[in-house]
Each structure stands twice: as structure tokens, then as C-alpha cells.
Amino acid sequence: MTVPESQTMQELAYGIVKELVDYPEGVVVQQTVSDGGQTIVLTVRTAEGDMGKVIGKQGRNAQALRTILEAIAAKHKHRVVMEIAEDGSRGRRYGR
């Protein structure tokens, strides 16, 4: 996956998450690349109290967002991992 494509995934995640939360100004999506460029890790950070909105009931929102990101990554024969973190905490994987 080229850099513009991975940036598009980061921007997509940001756009969706900011629409789900009460405090969109608190949303930050950080991206790192691992496994020699084969895996993109997106860490979604939210304002305090908004993490539950991103995760959704039984992880449904997180699962849906992951499914979209994974479909895009699979098209380019890559992997994507999305972690969700509240401000000041380490990212965790929810919804799987």
C-alpha cells in the first residue's frame, strides 16, 4: 500500500469517528506502519467519555469500522489494525 492510500484510510477513520462522538475536536487518529510496510496500525484516540460511542453496543461500531478498513487493506494485499484509546490511555482492540 502506498503512502497516499494509507493516509486515505487514516482520513476515513477520522471522518467516521468524529461523526460518532460528542466532542469531535478530541478525535485523533495516529498511524504507524509495521511488518515491513505490510501492516498499518491506526490508533484512534477520543476525548474522555467518547470511547464508548466509538466502540458501540457489543463493539458493533468498532467492528463495522474495522470491516471497512480491512476491506480496503485487503484490496491492496495489506493488513490494518485499529486500536481505540481514550485520552491518556494505551490503545486496546475492541469488537473482535
Jmol script that loads the backbone (N, CA, C; Angstrom):
load data "model"
ATOM      1  N   MET A   1       0.855  -1.168   0.000  1.00  0.00           N
ATOM      2  CA  MET A   1       0.000   0.000   0.000  1.00  0.00           C
ATOM      3  C   MET A   1       0.900   1.229   0.000  1.00  0.00           C
ATOM      4  N   THR A   2       0.599   2.155  -0.847  1.00  0.00           N
ATOM      5  CA  THR A   2       1.411   3.355  -0.913  1.00  0.00           C
ATOM      6  C   THR A   2       1.000   4.327   0.190  1.00  0.00           C
ATOM      7  N   VAL A   3       1.831   5.294   0.421  1.00  0.00           N
ATOM      8  CA  VAL A   3       1.561   6.267   1.478  1.00  0.00           C
ATOM      9  C   VAL A   3       0.231   6.992   1.269  1.00  0.00           C
ATOM     10  N   PRO A   4      -0.102   7.470   0.065  1.00  0.00           N
ATOM     11  CA  PRO A   4      -1.398   8.139  -0.092  1.00  0.00           C
ATOM     12  C   PRO A   4      -2.579   7.246   0.261  1.00  0.00           C
ATOM     13  N   GLU A   5      -2.508   5.944  -0.092  1.00  0.00           N
ATOM     14  CA  GLU A   5      -3.603   5.039   0.227  1.00  0.00           C
ATOM     15  C   GLU A   5      -3.743   4.857   1.730  1.00  0.00           C
ATOM     16  N   SER A   6      -2.630   4.735   2.444  1.00  0.00           N
ATOM     17  CA  SER A   6      -2.711   4.562   3.891  1.00  0.00           C
ATOM     18  C   SER A   6      -3.190   5.852   4.554  1.00  0.00           C
ATOM     19  N   GLN A   7      -2.823   6.990   4.006  1.00  0.00           N
ATOM     20  CA  GLN A   7      -3.333   8.256   4.539  1.00  0.00           C
ATOM     21  C   GLN A   7      -4.831   8.355   4.326  1.00  0.00           C
ATOM     22  N   THR A   8      -5.315   7.826   3.212  1.00  0.00           N
ATOM     23  CA  THR A   8      -6.746   7.818   2.950  1.00  0.00           C
ATOM     24  C   THR A   8      -7.472   6.995   4.000  1.00  0.00           C
ATOM     25  N   MET A   9      -6.902   5.867   4.408  1.00  0.00           N
ATOM     26  CA  MET A   9      -7.504   5.042   5.451  1.00  0.00           C
ATOM     27  C   MET A   9      -7.542   5.806   6.778  1.00  0.00           C
ATOM     28  N   GLN A  10      -6.473   6.520   7.071  1.00  0.00           N
ATOM     29  CA  GLN A  10      -6.410   7.320   8.295  1.00  0.00           C
ATOM     30  C   GLN A  10      -7.477   8.415   8.252  1.00  0.00           C
ATOM     31  N   GLU A  11      -7.606   9.081   7.137  1.00  0.00           N
ATOM     32  CA  GLU A  11      -8.598  10.141   6.988  1.00  0.00           C
ATOM     33  C   GLU A  11     -10.018   9.586   7.049  1.00  0.00           C
ATOM     34  N   LEU A  12     -10.246   8.419   6.472  1.00  0.00           N
ATOM     35  CA  LEU A  12     -11.558   7.780   6.520  1.00  0.00           C
ATOM     36  C   LEU A  12     -11.937   7.453   7.960  1.00  0.00           C
ATOM     37  N   ALA A  13     -11.018   6.839   8.688  1.00  0.00           N
ATOM     38  CA  ALA A  13     -11.279   6.504  10.091  1.00  0.00           C
ATOM     39  C   ALA A  13     -11.574   7.775  10.883  1.00  0.00           C
ATOM     40  N   TYR A  14     -10.800   8.817  10.666  1.00  0.00           N
ATOM     41  CA  TYR A  14     -11.003  10.090  11.361  1.00  0.00           C
ATOM     42  C   TYR A  14     -12.389  10.655  11.056  1.00  0.00           C
ATOM     43  N   GLY A  15     -12.755  10.673   9.784  1.00  0.00           N
ATOM     44  CA  GLY A  15     -14.045  11.238   9.380  1.00  0.00           C
ATOM     45  C   GLY A  15     -15.223  10.505   9.990  1.00  0.00           C
ATOM     46  N   ILE A  16     -15.156   9.183  10.033  1.00  0.00           N
ATOM     47  CA  ILE A  16     -16.253   8.398  10.602  1.00  0.00           C
ATOM     48  C   ILE A  16     -16.323   8.586  12.106  1.00  0.00           C
ATOM     49  N   VAL A  17     -15.176   8.482  12.775  1.00  0.00           N
ATOM     50  CA  VAL A  17     -15.156   8.570  14.237  1.00  0.00           C
ATOM     51  C   VAL A  17     -15.629   9.943  14.707  1.00  0.00           C
ATOM     52  N   LYS A  18     -15.203  10.999  14.053  1.00  0.00           N
ATOM     53  CA  LYS A  18     -15.605  12.334  14.529  1.00  0.00           C
ATOM     54  C   LYS A  18     -17.108  12.559  14.418  1.00  0.00           C
ATOM     55  N   GLU A  19     -17.778  11.823  13.528  1.00  0.00           N
ATOM     56  CA  GLU A  19     -19.236  11.925  13.411  1.00  0.00           C
ATOM     57  C   GLU A  19     -19.959  11.124  14.493  1.00  0.00           C
ATOM     58  N   LEU A  20     -19.278  10.169  15.111  1.00  0.00           N
ATOM     59  CA  LEU A  20     -19.890   9.327  16.138  1.00  0.00           C
ATOM     60  C   LEU A  20     -19.850   9.942  17.533  1.00  0.00           C
ATOM     61  N   VAL A  21     -18.884  10.803  17.788  1.00  0.00           N
ATOM     62  CA  VAL A  21     -18.623  11.275  19.149  1.00  0.00           C
ATOM     63  C   VAL A  21     -19.296  12.615  19.455  1.00  0.00           C
ATOM     64  N   ASP A  22     -19.355  12.935  20.759  1.00  0.00           N
ATOM     65  CA  ASP A  22     -19.904  14.226  21.189  1.00  0.00           C
ATOM     66  C   ASP A  22     -18.888  15.352  21.054  1.00  0.00           C
ATOM     67  N   TYR A  23     -17.597  15.014  21.153  1.00  0.00           N
ATOM     68  CA  TYR A  23     -16.528  16.019  21.096  1.00  0.00           C
ATOM     69  C   TYR A  23     -15.581  15.701  19.946  1.00  0.00           C
ATOM     70  N   PRO A  24     -15.959  16.064  18.708  1.00  0.00           N
ATOM     71  CA  PRO A  24     -15.120  15.732  17.552  1.00  0.00           C
ATOM     72  C   PRO A  24     -13.735  16.364  17.595  1.00  0.00           C
ATOM     73  N   GLU A  25     -13.608  17.482  18.311  1.00  0.00           N
ATOM     74  CA  GLU A  25     -12.292  18.121  18.405  1.00  0.00           C
ATOM     75  C   GLU A  25     -11.305  17.278  19.210  1.00  0.00           C
ATOM     76  N   GLY A  26     -11.789  16.300  19.954  1.00  0.00           N
ATOM     77  CA  GLY A  26     -10.930  15.422  20.747  1.00  0.00           C
ATOM     78  C   GLY A  26     -10.474  14.175  20.008  1.00  0.00           C
ATOM     79  N   VAL A  27     -10.869  14.027  18.744  1.00  0.00           N
ATOM     80  CA  VAL A  27     -10.520  12.823  17.981  1.00  0.00           C
ATOM     81  C   VAL A  27      -9.162  13.005  17.312  1.00  0.00           C
ATOM     82  N   VAL A  28      -8.310  12.014  17.502  1.00  0.00           N
ATOM     83  CA  VAL A  28      -7.006  11.967  16.845  1.00  0.00           C
ATOM     84  C   VAL A  28      -6.810  10.544  16.347  1.00  0.00           C
ATOM     85  N   VAL A  29      -6.390  10.403  15.107  1.00  0.00           N
ATOM     86  CA  VAL A  29      -6.080   9.082  14.556  1.00  0.00           C
ATOM     87  C   VAL A  29      -4.597   9.083  14.196  1.00  0.00           C
ATOM     88  N   GLN A  30      -3.835   8.254  14.920  1.00  0.00           N
ATOM     89  CA  GLN A  30      -2.399   8.131  14.669  1.00  0.00           C
ATOM     90  C   GLN A  30      -2.164   6.878  13.850  1.00  0.00           C
ATOM     91  N   GLN A  31      -1.204   6.951  12.964  1.00  0.00           N
ATOM     92  CA  GLN A  31      -0.909   5.817  12.093  1.00  0.00           C
ATOM     93  C   GLN A  31       0.545   5.413  12.232  1.00  0.00           C
ATOM     94  N   THR A  32       0.781   4.120  12.360  1.00  0.00           N
ATOM     95  CA  THR A  32       2.132   3.568  12.299  1.00  0.00           C
ATOM     96  C   THR A  32       2.106   2.399  11.325  1.00  0.00           C
ATOM     97  N   VAL A  33       3.241   2.105  10.753  1.00  0.00           N
ATOM     98  CA  VAL A  33       3.357   1.007   9.805  1.00  0.00           C
ATOM     99  C   VAL A  33       4.343   0.004  10.369  1.00  0.00           C
ATOM    100  N   SER A  34       3.979  -1.282  10.305  1.00  0.00           N
ATOM    101  CA  SER A  34       4.862  -2.326  10.816  1.00  0.00           C
ATOM    102  C   SER A  34       4.930  -3.473   9.818  1.00  0.00           C
ATOM    103  N   ASP A  35       5.674  -4.503  10.156  1.00  0.00           N
ATOM    104  CA  ASP A  35       5.861  -5.689   9.303  1.00  0.00           C
ATOM    105  C   ASP A  35       6.374  -5.300   7.925  1.00  0.00           C
ATOM    106  N   GLY A  36       7.352  -4.430   7.900  1.00  0.00           N
ATOM    107  CA  GLY A  36       7.948  -4.042   6.628  1.00  0.00           C
ATOM    108  C   GLY A  36       6.990  -3.330   5.697  1.00  0.00           C
ATOM    109  N   GLY A  37       6.036  -2.616   6.261  1.00  0.00           N
ATOM    110  CA  GLY A  37       5.074  -1.872   5.456  1.00  0.00           C
ATOM    111  C   GLY A  37       3.827  -2.660   5.108  1.00  0.00           C
ATOM    112  N   GLN A  38       3.699  -3.883   5.611  1.00  0.00           N
ATOM    113  CA  GLN A  38       2.555  -4.731   5.296  1.00  0.00           C
ATOM    114  C   GLN A  38       1.357  -4.499   6.207  1.00  0.00           C
ATOM    115  N   THR A  39       1.591  -3.962   7.400  1.00  0.00           N
ATOM    116  CA  THR A  39       0.512  -3.761   8.367  1.00  0.00           C
ATOM    117  C   THR A  39       0.443  -2.301   8.783  1.00  0.00           C
ATOM    118  N   ILE A  40      -0.751  -1.751   8.711  1.00  0.00           N
ATOM    119  CA  ILE A  40      -0.988  -0.379   9.156  1.00  0.00           C
ATOM    120  C   ILE A  40      -1.732  -0.460  10.476  1.00  0.00           C
ATOM    121  N   VAL A  41      -1.217   0.224  11.480  1.00  0.00           N
ATOM    122  CA  VAL A  41      -1.873   0.278  12.784  1.00  0.00           C
ATOM    123  C   VAL A  41      -2.444   1.682  12.957  1.00  0.00           C
ATOM    124  N   LEU A  42      -3.757   1.766  13.096  1.00  0.00           N
ATOM    125  CA  LEU A  42      -4.429   3.041  13.335  1.00  0.00           C
ATOM    126  C   LEU A  42      -4.858   3.071  14.787  1.00  0.00           C
ATOM    127  N   THR A  43      -4.389   4.053  15.529  1.00  0.00           N
ATOM    128  CA  THR A  43      -4.789   4.224  16.918  1.00  0.00           C
ATOM    129  C   THR A  43      -5.717   5.421  16.983  1.00  0.00           C
ATOM    130  N   VAL A  44      -6.953   5.148  17.359  1.00  0.00           N
ATOM    131  CA  VAL A  44      -7.982   6.183  17.446  1.00  0.00           C
ATOM    132  C   VAL A  44      -8.065   6.641  18.894  1.00  0.00           C
ATOM    133  N   ARG A  45      -7.848   7.924  19.123  1.00  0.00           N
ATOM    134  CA  ARG A  45      -7.957   8.497  20.466  1.00  0.00           C
ATOM    135  C   ARG A  45      -9.150   9.443  20.499  1.00  0.00           C
ATOM    136  N   THR A  46      -9.889   9.374  21.608  1.00  0.00           N
ATOM    137  CA  THR A  46     -11.075  10.214  21.748  1.00  0.00           C
ATOM    138  C   THR A  46     -10.996  11.006  23.042  1.00  0.00           C
ATOM    139  N   ALA A  47     -11.860  11.992  23.153  1.00  0.00           N
ATOM    140  CA  ALA A  47     -11.984  12.734  24.400  1.00  0.00           C
ATOM    141  C   ALA A  47     -12.544  11.796  25.469  1.00  0.00           C
ATOM    142  N   GLU A  48     -12.315  12.157  26.712  1.00  0.00           N
ATOM    143  CA  GLU A  48     -12.802  11.350  27.823  1.00  0.00           C
ATOM    144  C   GLU A  48     -14.318  11.177  27.713  1.00  0.00           C
ATOM    145  N   GLY A  49     -14.774   9.953  27.790  1.00  0.00           N
ATOM    146  CA  GLY A  49     -16.198   9.664  27.730  1.00  0.00           C
ATOM    147  C   GLY A  49     -16.731   9.324  26.348  1.00  0.00           C
ATOM    148  N   ASP A  50     -15.959   9.567  25.300  1.00  0.00           N
ATOM    149  CA  ASP A  50     -16.430   9.295  23.941  1.00  0.00           C
ATOM    150  C   ASP A  50     -16.044   7.907  23.428  1.00  0.00           C
ATOM    151  N   MET A  51     -15.176   7.222  24.137  1.00  0.00           N
ATOM    152  CA  MET A  51     -14.712   5.923  23.662  1.00  0.00           C
ATOM    153  C   MET A  51     -15.876   4.953  23.480  1.00  0.00           C
ATOM    154  N   GLY A  52     -16.844   4.979  24.377  1.00  0.00           N
ATOM    155  CA  GLY A  52     -17.992   4.083  24.279  1.00  0.00           C
ATOM    156  C   GLY A  52     -18.803   4.292  23.018  1.00  0.00           C
ATOM    157  N   LYS A  53     -18.871   5.510  22.553  1.00  0.00           N
ATOM    158  CA  LYS A  53     -19.609   5.800  21.323  1.00  0.00           C
ATOM    159  C   LYS A  53     -18.898   5.215  20.111  1.00  0.00           C
ATOM    160  N   VAL A  54     -17.577   5.216  20.146  1.00  0.00           N
ATOM    161  CA  VAL A  54     -16.813   4.648  19.041  1.00  0.00           C
ATOM    162  C   VAL A  54     -16.928   3.125  19.053  1.00  0.00           C
ATOM    163  N   ILE A  55     -16.892   2.544  20.238  1.00  0.00           N
ATOM    164  CA  ILE A  55     -16.986   1.091  20.352  1.00  0.00           C
ATOM    165  C   ILE A  55     -18.396   0.620  20.025  1.00  0.00           C
ATOM    166  N   GLY A  56     -19.402   1.297  20.552  1.00  0.00           N
ATOM    167  CA  GLY A  56     -20.791   0.922  20.304  1.00  0.00           C
ATOM    168  C   GLY A  56     -21.222  -0.250  21.162  1.00  0.00           C
ATOM    169  N   LYS A  57     -22.506  -0.566  21.093  1.00  0.00           N
ATOM    170  CA  LYS A  57     -23.045  -1.694  21.861  1.00  0.00           C
ATOM    171  C   LYS A  57     -22.425  -2.989  21.351  1.00  0.00           C
ATOM    172  N   GLN A  58     -21.875  -3.740  22.274  1.00  0.00           N
ATOM    173  CA  GLN A  58     -21.226  -5.013  21.979  1.00  0.00           C
ATOM    174  C   GLN A  58     -20.154  -4.882  20.901  1.00  0.00           C
ATOM    175  N   GLY A  59     -19.563  -3.697  20.783  1.00  0.00           N
ATOM    176  CA  GLY A  59     -18.474  -3.491  19.842  1.00  0.00           C
ATOM    177  C   GLY A  59     -18.893  -3.363  18.390  1.00  0.00           C
ATOM    178  N   ARG A  60     -20.174  -3.116  18.156  1.00  0.00           N
ATOM    179  CA  ARG A  60     -20.671  -3.099  16.774  1.00  0.00           C
ATOM    180  C   ARG A  60     -20.099  -1.965  15.931  1.00  0.00           C
ATOM    181  N   ASN A  61     -19.985  -0.763  16.501  1.00  0.00           N
ATOM    182  CA  ASN A  61     -19.419   0.350  15.723  1.00  0.00           C
ATOM    183  C   ASN A  61     -17.961   0.071  15.376  1.00  0.00           C
ATOM    184  N   ALA A  62     -17.201  -0.392  16.365  1.00  0.00           N
ATOM    185  CA  ALA A  62     -15.795  -0.702  16.131  1.00  0.00           C
ATOM    186  C   ALA A  62     -15.665  -1.804  15.084  1.00  0.00           C
ATOM    187  N   GLN A  63     -16.491  -2.813  15.185  1.00  0.00           N
ATOM    188  CA  GLN A  63     -16.476  -3.934  14.233  1.00  0.00           C
ATOM    189  C   GLN A  63     -16.777  -3.439  12.818  1.00  0.00           C
ATOM    190  N   ALA A  64     -17.769  -2.590  12.674  1.00  0.00           N
ATOM    191  CA  ALA A  64     -18.147  -2.077  11.352  1.00  0.00           C
ATOM    192  C   ALA A  64     -17.013  -1.251  10.742  1.00  0.00           C
ATOM    193  N   LEU A  65     -16.402  -0.393  11.542  1.00  0.00           N
ATOM    194  CA  LEU A  65     -15.301   0.428  11.042  1.00  0.00           C
ATOM    195  C   LEU A  65     -14.114  -0.451  10.656  1.00  0.00           C
ATOM    196  N   ARG A  66     -13.816  -1.442  11.486  1.00  0.00           N
ATOM    197  CA  ARG A  66     -12.731  -2.373  11.158  1.00  0.00           C
ATOM    198  C   ARG A  66     -13.005  -3.122   9.850  1.00  0.00           C
ATOM    199  N   THR A  67     -14.234  -3.531   9.664  1.00  0.00           N
ATOM    200  CA  THR A  67     -14.594  -4.264   8.444  1.00  0.00           C
ATOM    201  C   THR A  67     -14.333  -3.419   7.204  1.00  0.00           C
ATOM    202  N   ILE A  68     -14.717  -2.156   7.259  1.00  0.00           N
ATOM    203  CA  ILE A  68     -14.479  -1.254   6.129  1.00  0.00           C
ATOM    204  C   ILE A  68     -12.986  -1.084   5.875  1.00  0.00           C
ATOM    205  N   LEU A  69     -12.228  -0.822   6.948  1.00  0.00           N
ATOM    206  CA  LEU A  69     -10.783  -0.618   6.803  1.00  0.00           C
ATOM    207  C   LEU A  69     -10.091  -1.881   6.301  1.00  0.00           C
ATOM    208  N   GLU A  70     -10.510  -3.040   6.799  1.00  0.00           N
ATOM    209  CA  GLU A  70      -9.911  -4.307   6.371  1.00  0.00           C
ATOM    210  C   GLU A  70     -10.209  -4.605   4.904  1.00  0.00           C
ATOM    211  N   ALA A  71     -11.404  -4.243   4.447  1.00  0.00           N
ATOM    212  CA  ALA A  71     -11.750  -4.457   3.039  1.00  0.00           C
ATOM    213  C   ALA A  71     -10.850  -3.622   2.131  1.00  0.00           C
ATOM    214  N   ILE A  72     -10.600  -2.387   2.525  1.00  0.00           N
ATOM    215  CA  ILE A  72      -9.714  -1.521   1.743  1.00  0.00           C
ATOM    216  C   ILE A  72      -8.296  -2.072   1.749  1.00  0.00           C
ATOM    217  N   ALA A  73      -7.816  -2.477   2.923  1.00  0.00           N
ATOM    218  CA  ALA A  73      -6.454  -3.012   3.034  1.00  0.00           C
ATOM    219  C   ALA A  73      -6.310  -4.306   2.235  1.00  0.00           C
ATOM    220  N   ALA A  74      -7.313  -5.183   2.289  1.00  0.00           N
ATOM    221  CA  ALA A  74      -7.247  -6.459   1.573  1.00  0.00           C
ATOM    222  C   ALA A  74      -7.149  -6.245   0.063  1.00  0.00           C
ATOM    223  N   LYS A  75      -7.800  -5.222  -0.418  1.00  0.00           N
ATOM    224  CA  LYS A  75      -7.739  -4.903  -1.845  1.00  0.00           C
ATOM    225  C   LYS A  75      -6.299  -4.681  -2.288  1.00  0.00           C
ATOM    226  N   HIS A  76      -5.470  -4.172  -1.366  1.00  0.00           N
ATOM    227  CA  HIS A  76      -4.062  -3.871  -1.668  1.00  0.00           C
ATOM    228  C   HIS A  76      -3.117  -4.904  -1.059  1.00  0.00           C
ATOM    229  N   LYS A  77      -3.696  -6.037  -0.606  1.00  0.00           N
ATOM    230  CA  LYS A  77      -2.930  -7.138  -0.023  1.00  0.00           C
ATOM    231  C   LYS A  77      -2.121  -6.702   1.198  1.00  0.00           C
ATOM    232  N   HIS A  78      -2.776  -5.933   2.059  1.00  0.00           N
ATOM    233  CA  HIS A  78      -2.179  -5.470   3.306  1.00  0.00           C
ATOM    234  C   HIS A  78      -3.117  -5.783   4.463  1.00  0.00           C
ATOM    235  N   ARG A  79      -2.640  -5.533   5.663  1.00  0.00           N
ATOM    236  CA  ARG A  79      -3.444  -5.694   6.867  1.00  0.00           C
ATOM    237  C   ARG A  79      -3.611  -4.337   7.523  1.00  0.00           C
ATOM    238  N   VAL A  80      -4.693  -4.200   8.266  1.00  0.00           N
ATOM    239  CA  VAL A  80      -4.893  -2.999   9.065  1.00  0.00           C
ATOM    240  C   VAL A  80      -5.377  -3.429  10.443  1.00  0.00           C
ATOM    241  N   VAL A  81      -4.866  -2.757  11.454  1.00  0.00           N
ATOM    242  CA  VAL A  81      -5.269  -2.990  12.835  1.00  0.00           C
ATOM    243  C   VAL A  81      -5.741  -1.658  13.383  1.00  0.00           C
ATOM    244  N   MET A  82      -6.932  -1.642  13.977  1.00  0.00           N
ATOM    245  CA  MET A  82      -7.444  -0.416  14.576  1.00  0.00           C
ATOM    246  C   MET A  82      -7.532  -0.593  16.080  1.00  0.00           C
ATOM    247  N   GLU A  83      -6.893   0.302  16.802  1.00  0.00           N
ATOM    248  CA  GLU A  83      -6.957   0.316  18.257  1.00  0.00           C
ATOM    249  C   GLU A  83      -7.698   1.573  18.685  1.00  0.00           C
ATOM    250  N   ILE A  84      -8.439   1.457  19.784  1.00  0.00           N
ATOM    251  CA  ILE A  84      -9.212   2.596  20.281  1.00  0.00           C
ATOM    252  C   ILE A  84      -8.714   2.940  21.675  1.00  0.00           C
ATOM    253  N   ALA A  85      -8.432   4.224  21.909  1.00  0.00           N
ATOM    254  CA  ALA A  85      -7.907   4.661  23.199  1.00  0.00           C
ATOM    255  C   ALA A  85      -8.580   5.950  23.630  1.00  0.00           C
ATOM    256  N   GLU A  86      -8.805   6.071  24.925  1.00  0.00           N
ATOM    257  CA  GLU A  86      -9.279   7.317  25.485  1.00  0.00           C
ATOM    258  C   GLU A  86      -8.044   8.159  25.780  1.00  0.00           C
ATOM    259  N   ASP A  87      -8.169   9.462  25.817  1.00  0.00           N
ATOM    260  CA  ASP A  87      -7.017  10.311  26.115  1.00  0.00           C
ATOM    261  C   ASP A  87      -6.277   9.810  27.338  1.00  0.00           C
ATOM    262  N   GLY A  88      -4.962   9.687  27.199  1.00  0.00           N
ATOM    263  CA  GLY A  88      -4.134   9.286  28.322  1.00  0.00           C
ATOM    264  C   GLY A  88      -4.018   7.786  28.528  1.00  0.00           C
ATOM    265  N   SER A  89      -4.694   6.985  27.708  1.00  0.00           N
ATOM    266  CA  SER A  89      -4.589   5.538  27.879  1.00  0.00           C
ATOM    267  C   SER A  89      -3.974   4.904  26.641  1.00  0.00           C
ATOM    268  N   ARG A  90      -3.518   3.677  26.815  1.00  0.00           N
ATOM    269  CA  ARG A  90      -2.947   2.925  25.712  1.00  0.00           C
ATOM    270  C   ARG A  90      -4.078   2.339  24.878  1.00  0.00           C
ATOM    271  N   GLY A  91      -3.873   2.175  23.599  1.00  0.00           N
ATOM    272  CA  GLY A  91      -4.909   1.634  22.725  1.00  0.00           C
ATOM    273  C   GLY A  91      -5.235   0.186  23.015  1.00  0.00           C
ATOM    274  N   ARG A  92      -6.514  -0.173  22.878  1.00  0.00           N
ATOM    275  CA  ARG A  92      -6.968  -1.554  23.021  1.00  0.00           C
ATOM    276  C   ARG A  92      -7.802  -1.905  21.815  1.00  0.00           C
ATOM    277  N   ARG A  93      -7.858  -3.184  21.551  1.00  0.00           N
ATOM    278  CA  ARG A  93      -8.665  -3.654  20.419  1.00  0.00           C
ATOM    279  C   ARG A  93     -10.015  -4.102  20.937  1.00  0.00           C
ATOM    280  N   TYR A  94     -11.058  -3.481  20.436  1.00  0.00           N
ATOM    281  CA  TYR A  94     -12.421  -3.812  20.837  1.00  0.00           C
ATOM    282  C   TYR A  94     -13.177  -4.329  19.625  1.00  0.00           C
ATOM    283  N   GLY A  95     -14.198  -5.107  19.871  1.00  0.00           N
ATOM    284  CA  GLY A  95     -15.071  -5.536  18.789  1.00  0.00           C
ATOM    285  C   GLY A  95     -14.625  -6.787  18.068  1.00  0.00           C
ATOM    286  N   ARG A  96     -13.575  -7.450  18.561  1.00  0.00           N
ATOM    287  CA  ARG A  96     -13.103  -8.707  17.947  1.00  0.00           C
ATOM    288  C   ARG A  96     -12.526  -9.577  19.003  1.00  0.00           C
TER     289      ARG A  96
END
end "model"
wireframe off; spacefill off
backbone 0.3
color backbone group
